[in-house]
Amino acid sequence: MVEFRFDIKPLFAQPIIKVTSNLLPNTFRGDRRQCLDATTKMTEIIDKLGQLSATSQGLSKPVTTAQRLRMCDNQTIYLLADNEAGHNGAVLGLLKVGTKNLYLFDGTGKTRMVEQAPSILDFYVHESRQRSGLGKRLFQTMLNEEQWTASKCSVDRPSEKLLSFLSKHYGLKRIIPQANNFVLYEGFFNDGESGNGDGNGHDHGTPNGLHITNSPNTHLFGATYLGEDSNQRRGSQQQTTPNARLQQITQISPSGRYGAKRPTCSMAEIIHAGNSKGGKGNGNAEANRIK
């Protein structure tokens, strides 16, 4: 249990509260002076729980702080407390969630740009209260409030304890390998990790196995050729010539910083200007000789 020098009961009108960037409990009601006092106490609670979480995971610095939460409008912290513990009550657990725009691999290896992906960012229950059902209670409350399902949550740098927790309580075992620090489970994509995208993904398929995503790599290295998967479909589709396929790739319009106009080289301007003047002078000289 984590106890504080102040009474936490006014902050925890219910056992589980959620806190956003204003650093106030969702149940808070009070005037300006009380608001300032509440934010000061919530800052201390969040920083303390964040530090304990980092220590438990063996991290060099916490991933959850009040300052970071204040700067993020798309993150929420859920806190679990026991008002009857100790003299002033005690805080037992923390769960930080948010949404992120991520480039992810689906089950077939295709890259997808997923906007506002539900993400589990930090999860901690005090060691003295673990294995008592409090973690499941905290996690399930979050899922209900956010209207998420566990299989559709990405998990940022999960600890072995968190992986075991998700496997035990939600049956999440089969992981979709990723190139980043996020862990995804089968079922994350609505279409079963196949097809040309869904409500979350923004990838687009093209004939003959050319697969285009919004990833910057597409603009740098061209579309992705899927090989065997496309060969199976090729028998029932019209053959595309290599020239047509090359045209499909070259017609991909760059966007973002890759679509910016290249500045004109000053040296090239000098050379071309010199040639232009020289050519004009030679033409005048030739005209004079004719006259």
C-alpha positions, 0 to 999 in steps of 0.5 A: 500500500502507498500511504501519504501525509494527507487524507486521500478520501476527499480525492477518491469519492469512489475506489477507482477514479480517472485523471486526465491532463487537468490533474483532477479526479473525474469525481472532483467538485470544488472551488478554485482554492480546493482545485489547486489543493487537489491538483497538488495532491494528485501530482504527488500521488501520480509521481509516487505511483509512477516511480514505484511502477518504474522500479518494479519494471526495472526502468531507469526513469518513470514513464508516468509523471504528472508533468507528462500527463499534463502535456497529453490530452489523449492520455488517462490515468486510472487510480485504485485506492482503499479509503479504509487502509491506514489512517489516511487511506492508501493508493493501491494501483495505477493504469495509464492508457491513451491513443497513439498513431502507429505503424504496425504489422498485421498477421500477414506482414503488411504494414498498416498505419493505425490512427488512434490505436488504443494503447496500454502505457503503464500498469502497476499494482502494489506488491502487497496487494497483487494476486488478489483480483485488484489488477483485474478490477482496475483493468476491467474498469478501464475497458468499460470506461473506454469501451475497448476490448483487451484484444484490440489494445496495443501494449507499450513495452509490457513486463513479463507480469503484464503479459502473464496477466493478459494471458490469464485473465483475457486469454491473450497469448498469440502475439503479432510480431512488431518492429517497435516496442508495442505488443499486439495480439491476434484479433487486433485488426477487425478483418483478421489480419487480412484484406485491404484494410478496415476502419482502423487501418489505412492501407490500400491493396493494388492488383498483382500483389502490390501493397501500398501503405501510408508508411514513409518507406513506401515513398522511399522504396516503392510498393511491397510485393507480396509474392506467394499470396499474390501468385495464388490470386493471379490465376483468376486475374488478368496478367499485368505486364512488367511495364504496367506494374512499374507504371503503377509504382511510379505513379504513387504520389509522394506526400508530406516532406517527401512531396516537397518541391526540391530547391533549384541548384544555384550552380545549375542556374549559373551554368545554364545562364552562361550557356544561354548568353553564350548561345545568344551572342554567337547567334548575333555574330553569325547574323552580322556576318551574313549581313 
